[in-house]
Amino acid sequence: MPTEKEMINNLIDKFTDLQRIKKSPDLEKEVDYQIKVTKAKLESFGIITEDLEIK
């Protein structure tokens, strides 16, 4: 179970990511970047993302 500080940090990251997407001049490029970063974070914890991808 994450600590309160970890949950707050995760929500700040999510808020920041959404703001970046909203203000991006190239929406698709920003979304691709966000997916890439999130995928790297998940894989660093051993979570395979291949089955989660929409094809």
Gaussian input, Z-matrix of N, CA and C with variables (Angstrom, degrees):
# hf/3-21g

backbone

0 1
 N
 C     1     B1
 C     2     B2     1     A1
 N     3     B3     2     A2     1     D1
 C     4     B4     3     A3     2     D2
 C     5     B5     4     A4     3     D3
 N     6     B6     5     A5     4     D4
 C     7     B7     6     A6     5     D5
 C     8     B8     7     A7     6     D6
 N     9     B9     8     A8     7     D7
 C    10    B10     9     A9     8     D8
 C    11    B11    10    A10     9     D9
 N    12    B12    11    A11    10    D10
 C    13    B13    12    A12    11    D11
 C    14    B14    13    A13    12    D12
 N    15    B15    14    A14    13    D13
 C    16    B16    15    A15    14    D14
 C    17    B17    16    A16    15    D15
 N    18    B18    17    A17    16    D16
 C    19    B19    18    A18    17    D17
 C    20    B20    19    A19    18    D18
 N    21    B21    20    A20    19    D19
 C    22    B22    21    A21    20    D20
 C    23    B23    22    A22    21    D21
 N    24    B24    23    A23    22    D22
 C    25    B25    24    A24    23    D23
 C    26    B26    25    A25    24    D24
 N    27    B27    26    A26    25    D25
 C    28    B28    27    A27    26    D26
 C    29    B29    28    A28    27    D27
 N    30    B30    29    A29    28    D28
 C    31    B31    30    A30    29    D29
 C    32    B32    31    A31    30    D30
 N    33    B33    32    A32    31    D31
 C    34    B34    33    A33    32    D32
 C    35    B35    34    A34    33    D33
 N    36    B36    35    A35    34    D34
 C    37    B37    36    A36    35    D35
 C    38    B38    37    A37    36    D36
 N    39    B39    38    A38    37    D37
 C    40    B40    39    A39    38    D38
 C    41    B41    40    A40    39    D39
 N    42    B42    41    A41    40    D40
 C    43    B43    42    A42    41    D41
 C    44    B44    43    A43    42    D42
 N    45    B45    44    A44    43    D43
 C    46    B46    45    A45    44    D44
 C    47    B47    46    A46    45    D45
 N    48    B48    47    A47    46    D46
 C    49    B49    48    A48    47    D47
 C    50    B50    49    A49    48    D48
 N    51    B51    50    A50    49    D49
 C    52    B52    51    A51    50    D50
 C    53    B53    52    A52    51    D51
 N    54    B54    53    A53    52    D52
 C    55    B55    54    A54    53    D53
 C    56    B56    55    A55    54    D54
 N    57    B57    56    A56    55    D55
 C    58    B58    57    A57    56    D56
 C    59    B59    58    A58    57    D57
 N    60    B60    59    A59    58    D58
 C    61    B61    60    A60    59    D59
 C    62    B62    61    A61    60    D60
 N    63    B63    62    A62    61    D61
 C    64    B64    63    A63    62    D62
 C    65    B65    64    A64    63    D63
 N    66    B66    65    A65    64    D64
 C    67    B67    66    A66    65    D65
 C    68    B68    67    A67    66    D66
 N    69    B69    68    A68    67    D67
 C    70    B70    69    A69    68    D68
 C    71    B71    70    A70    69    D69
 N    72    B72    71    A71    70    D70
 C    73    B73    72    A72    71    D71
 C    74    B74    73    A73    72    D72
 N    75    B75    74    A74    73    D73
 C    76    B76    75    A75    74    D74
 C    77    B77    76    A76    75    D75
 N    78    B78    77    A77    76    D76
 C    79    B79    78    A78    77    D77
 C    80    B80    79    A79    78    D78
 N    81    B81    80    A80    79    D79
 C    82    B82    81    A81    80    D80
 C    83    B83    82    A82    81    D81
 N    84    B84    83    A83    82    D82
 C    85    B85    84    A84    83    D83
 C    86    B86    85    A85    84    D84
 N    87    B87    86    A86    85    D85
 C    88    B88    87    A87    86    D86
 C    89    B89    88    A88    87    D87
 N    90    B90    89    A89    88    D88
 C    91    B91    90    A90    89    D89
 C    92    B92    91    A91    90    D90
 N    93    B93    92    A92    91    D91
 C    94    B94    93    A93    92    D92
 C    95    B95    94    A94    93    D93
 N    96    B96    95    A95    94    D94
 C    97    B97    96    A96    95    D95
 C    98    B98    97    A97    96    D96
 N    99    B99    98    A98    97    D97
 C   100   B100    99    A99    98    D98
 C   101   B101   100   A100    99    D99
 N   102   B102   101   A101   100   D100
 C   103   B103   102   A102   101   D101
 C   104   B104   103   A103   102   D102
 N   105   B105   104   A104   103   D103
 C   106   B106   105   A105   104   D104
 C   107   B107   106   A106   105   D105
 N   108   B108   107   A107   106   D106
 C   109   B109   108   A108   107   D107
 C   110   B110   109   A109   108   D108
 N   111   B111   110   A110   109   D109
 C   112   B112   111   A111   110   D110
 C   113   B113   112   A112   111   D111
 N   114   B114   113   A113   112   D112
 C   115   B115   114   A114   113   D113
 C   116   B116   115   A115   114   D114
 N   117   B117   116   A116   115   D115
 C   118   B118   117   A117   116   D116
 C   119   B119   118   A118   117   D117
 N   120   B120   119   A119   118   D118
 C   121   B121   120   A120   119   D119
 C   122   B122   121   A121   120   D120
 N   123   B123   122   A122   121   D121
 C   124   B124   123   A123   122   D122
 C   125   B125   124   A124   123   D123
 N   126   B126   125   A125   124   D124
 C   127   B127   126   A126   125   D125
 C   128   B128   127   A127   126   D126
 N   129   B129   128   A128   127   D127
 C   130   B130   129   A129   128   D128
 C   131   B131   130   A130   129   D129
 N   132   B132   131   A131   130   D130
 C   133   B133   132   A132   131   D131
 C   134   B134   133   A133   132   D132
 N   135   B135   134   A134   133   D133
 C   136   B136   135   A135   134   D134
 C   137   B137   136   A136   135   D135
 N   138   B138   137   A137   136   D136
 C   139   B139   138   A138   137   D137
 C   140   B140   139   A139   138   D138
 N   141   B141   140   A140   139   D139
 C   142   B142   141   A141   140   D140
 C   143   B143   142   A142   141   D141
 N   144   B144   143   A143   142   D142
 C   145   B145   144   A144   143   D143
 C   146   B146   145   A145   144   D144
 N   147   B147   146   A146   145   D145
 C   148   B148   147   A147   146   D146
 C   149   B149   148   A148   147   D147
 N   150   B150   149   A149   148   D148
 C   151   B151   150   A150   149   D149
 C   152   B152   151   A151   150   D150
 N   153   B153   152   A152   151   D151
 C   154   B154   153   A153   152   D152
 C   155   B155   154   A154   153   D153
 N   156   B156   155   A155   154   D154
 C   157   B157   156   A156   155   D155
 C   158   B158   157   A157   156   D156
 N   159   B159   158   A158   157   D157
 C   160   B160   159   A159   158   D158
 C   161   B161   160   A160   159   D159
 N   162   B162   161   A161   160   D160
 C   163   B163   162   A162   161   D161
 C   164   B164   163   A163   162   D162

   B1=1.4539
   B2=1.5347
   B3=1.3471
   B4=1.4619
   B5=1.5285
   B6=1.3193
   B7=1.4642
   B8=1.5234
   B9=1.3230
   B10=1.4669
   B11=1.5288
   B12=1.3274
   B13=1.4684
   B14=1.5175
   B15=1.3328
   B16=1.4672
   B17=1.5296
   B18=1.3230
   B19=1.4626
   B20=1.5276
   B21=1.3218
   B22=1.4669
   B23=1.5188
   B24=1.3290
   B25=1.4545
   B26=1.5271
   B27=1.3302
   B28=1.4619
   B29=1.5218
   B30=1.3192
   B31=1.4682
   B32=1.5310
   B33=1.3191
   B34=1.4737
   B35=1.5248
   B36=1.3444
   B37=1.4684
   B38=1.5218
   B39=1.3316
   B40=1.4706
   B41=1.5272
   B42=1.3274
   B43=1.4545
   B44=1.5285
   B45=1.3284
   B46=1.4692
   B47=1.5272
   B48=1.3181
   B49=1.4727
   B50=1.5214
   B51=1.3221
   B52=1.4654
   B53=1.5251
   B54=1.3303
   B55=1.4657
   B56=1.5287
   B57=1.3340
   B58=1.4742
   B59=1.5213
   B60=1.3349
   B61=1.4607
   B62=1.5279
   B63=1.3057
   B64=1.4664
   B65=1.5301
   B66=1.3307
   B67=1.4670
   B68=1.5338
   B69=1.3002
   B70=1.4615
   B71=1.5286
   B72=1.3379
   B73=1.4589
   B74=1.5312
   B75=1.3222
   B76=1.4628
   B77=1.5247
   B78=1.3121
   B79=1.4617
   B80=1.5272
   B81=1.3047
   B82=1.4617
   B83=1.5283
   B84=1.3208
   B85=1.4629
   B86=1.5313
   B87=1.3117
   B88=1.4661
   B89=1.5230
   B90=1.3312
   B91=1.4578
   B92=1.5280
   B93=1.3206
   B94=1.4680
   B95=1.5263
   B96=1.3307
   B97=1.4569
   B98=1.5286
   B99=1.3288
   B100=1.4643
   B101=1.5310
   B102=1.3211
   B103=1.4691
   B104=1.5248
   B105=1.3158
   B106=1.4707
   B107=1.5354
   B108=1.3213
   B109=1.4681
   B110=1.5283
   B111=1.3214
   B112=1.4641
   B113=1.5274
   B114=1.3223
   B115=1.4644
   B116=1.5294
   B117=1.3238
   B118=1.4647
   B119=1.5275
   B120=1.3297
   B121=1.4658
   B122=1.5244
   B123=1.3230
   B124=1.4616
   B125=1.5217
   B126=1.3240
   B127=1.4596
   B128=1.5267
   B129=1.3306
   B130=1.4650
   B131=1.5318
   B132=1.3389
   B133=1.4625
   B134=1.5268
   B135=1.3445
   B136=1.4609
   B137=1.5130
   B138=1.3206
   B139=1.4685
   B140=1.5280
   B141=1.3277
   B142=1.4544
   B143=1.5279
   B144=1.3135
   B145=1.4731
   B146=1.5255
   B147=1.3110
   B148=1.4692
   B149=1.5290
   B150=1.3261
   B151=1.4696
   B152=1.5302
   B153=1.3219
   B154=1.4530
   B155=1.5272
   B156=1.3353
   B157=1.4683
   B158=1.5217
   B159=1.3194
   B160=1.4578
   B161=1.5232
   B162=1.3085
   B163=1.4705
   B164=1.4908
   A1=108.20
   A2=116.16
   A3=118.71
   A4=111.56
   A5=114.28
   A6=119.32
   A7=109.01
   A8=115.37
   A9=120.00
   A10=110.43
   A11=117.45
   A12=120.70
   A13=111.25
   A14=117.96
   A15=121.16
   A16=110.68
   A17=116.55
   A18=119.88
   A19=110.84
   A20=117.29
   A21=120.98
   A22=110.26
   A23=117.09
   A24=121.20
   A25=111.12
   A26=117.12
   A27=120.96
   A28=111.59
   A29=116.47
   A30=119.91
   A31=111.54
   A32=117.25
   A33=120.35
   A34=109.49
   A35=117.15
   A36=120.62
   A37=111.12
   A38=116.68
   A39=121.18
   A40=110.51
   A41=116.87
   A42=121.91
   A43=110.71
   A44=115.70
   A45=120.85
   A46=110.66
   A47=116.55
   A48=120.34
   A49=111.46
   A50=116.65
   A51=120.04
   A52=111.73
   A53=116.48
   A54=119.95
   A55=110.94
   A56=116.65
   A57=120.90
   A58=110.54
   A59=116.25
   A60=120.56
   A61=109.84
   A62=116.46
   A63=121.45
   A64=111.97
   A65=117.09
   A66=121.17
   A67=113.93
   A68=117.69
   A69=121.12
   A70=111.71
   A71=117.12
   A72=119.52
   A73=111.36
   A74=117.25
   A75=122.12
   A76=107.62
   A77=115.57
   A78=122.32
   A79=111.83
   A80=117.69
   A81=120.50
   A82=111.74
   A83=116.63
   A84=120.83
   A85=110.56
   A86=117.30
   A87=121.41
   A88=111.19
   A89=117.36
   A90=120.68
   A91=109.63
   A92=117.45
   A93=121.02
   A94=110.67
   A95=117.14
   A96=121.74
   A97=110.83
   A98=116.89
   A99=121.29
   A100=110.98
   A101=116.64
   A102=120.81
   A103=110.20
   A104=116.71
   A105=121.64
   A106=111.09
   A107=117.00
   A108=121.60
   A109=110.33
   A110=117.16
   A111=121.29
   A112=110.71
   A113=116.85
   A114=121.47
   A115=110.19
   A116=117.58
   A117=121.39
   A118=110.76
   A119=117.06
   A120=120.50
   A121=110.94
   A122=117.21
   A123=120.86
   A124=111.32
   A125=116.86
   A126=120.83
   A127=111.77
   A128=117.21
   A129=119.56
   A130=111.58
   A131=116.31
   A132=121.73
   A133=111.54
   A134=115.94
   A135=120.24
   A136=114.49
   A137=117.93
   A138=121.62
   A139=108.08
   A140=115.50
   A141=121.24
   A142=108.15
   A143=116.45
   A144=120.80
   A145=113.02
   A146=116.94
   A147=120.06
   A148=112.42
   A149=117.07
   A150=120.47
   A151=112.64
   A152=117.78
   A153=121.74
   A154=112.96
   A155=116.41
   A156=120.52
   A157=111.65
   A158=115.76
   A159=122.36
   A160=107.43
   A161=115.37
   A162=119.94
   A163=111.96
   D1=128.00
   D2=179.37
   D3=-68.20
   D4=150.63
   D5=176.04
   D6=-74.92
   D7=168.30
   D8=178.65
   D9=-60.86
   D10=-41.12
   D11=179.71
   D12=-64.97
   D13=-37.80
   D14=177.51
   D15=-65.44
   D16=-40.74
   D17=178.78
   D18=-65.62
   D19=-41.90
   D20=177.46
   D21=-62.64
   D22=-44.14
   D23=178.65
   D24=-60.57
   D25=-42.63
   D26=178.50
   D27=-62.43
   D28=-40.36
   D29=179.32
   D30=-69.12
   D31=-37.29
   D32=175.72
   D33=-62.93
   D34=-43.77
   D35=177.44
   D36=-60.07
   D37=-44.15
   D38=-179.81
   D39=-62.79
   D40=-45.80
   D41=179.21
   D42=-59.56
   D43=-45.33
   D44=179.40
   D45=-62.76
   D46=-43.93
   D47=178.79
   D48=-60.17
   D49=-44.16
   D50=-179.74
   D51=-65.29
   D52=-38.10
   D53=176.77
   D54=-63.99
   D55=-40.67
   D56=178.32
   D57=-61.36
   D58=-44.10
   D59=179.71
   D60=-63.58
   D61=-46.44
   D62=-177.46
   D63=-59.96
   D64=-40.17
   D65=-175.11
   D66=-93.02
   D67=-1.67
   D68=-175.08
   D69=-68.29
   D70=134.44
   D71=175.10
   D72=-72.79
   D73=-22.01
   D74=178.20
   D75=-124.19
   D76=88.21
   D77=-173.23
   D78=-56.87
   D79=-46.96
   D80=-177.70
   D81=-62.80
   D82=-41.51
   D83=179.13
   D84=-62.95
   D85=-41.64
   D86=-179.66
   D87=-67.69
   D88=-42.01
   D89=178.17
   D90=-62.91
   D91=-43.51
   D92=177.32
   D93=-59.10
   D94=-41.08
   D95=178.38
   D96=-63.74
   D97=-45.75
   D98=179.91
   D99=-61.29
   D100=-40.74
   D101=177.36
   D102=-63.28
   D103=-43.35
   D104=-179.82
   D105=-60.60
   D106=-45.88
   D107=-179.71
   D108=-65.15
   D109=-45.65
   D110=-179.19
   D111=-64.16
   D112=-40.92
   D113=177.70
   D114=-60.66
   D115=-44.26
   D116=179.39
   D117=-62.24
   D118=-41.03
   D119=178.82
   D120=-64.41
   D121=-45.21
   D122=179.01
   D123=-62.08
   D124=-44.45
   D125=-178.59
   D126=-67.58
   D127=-27.30
   D128=176.50
   D129=-66.99
   D130=-19.62
   D131=175.87
   D132=-99.13
   D133=8.25
   D134=177.86
   D135=83.02
   D136=12.93
   D137=179.85
   D138=-91.60
   D139=119.86
   D140=179.75
   D141=-81.98
   D142=126.92
   D143=-174.54
   D144=-97.84
   D145=-8.26
   D146=-175.06
   D147=-54.88
   D148=-43.02
   D149=-178.59
   D150=-72.83
   D151=-14.25
   D152=-179.70
   D153=-88.68
   D154=-14.53
   D155=-175.24
   D156=-75.66
   D157=136.47
   D158=175.74
   D159=-84.23
   D160=126.91
   D161=-177.70
   D162=-113.19

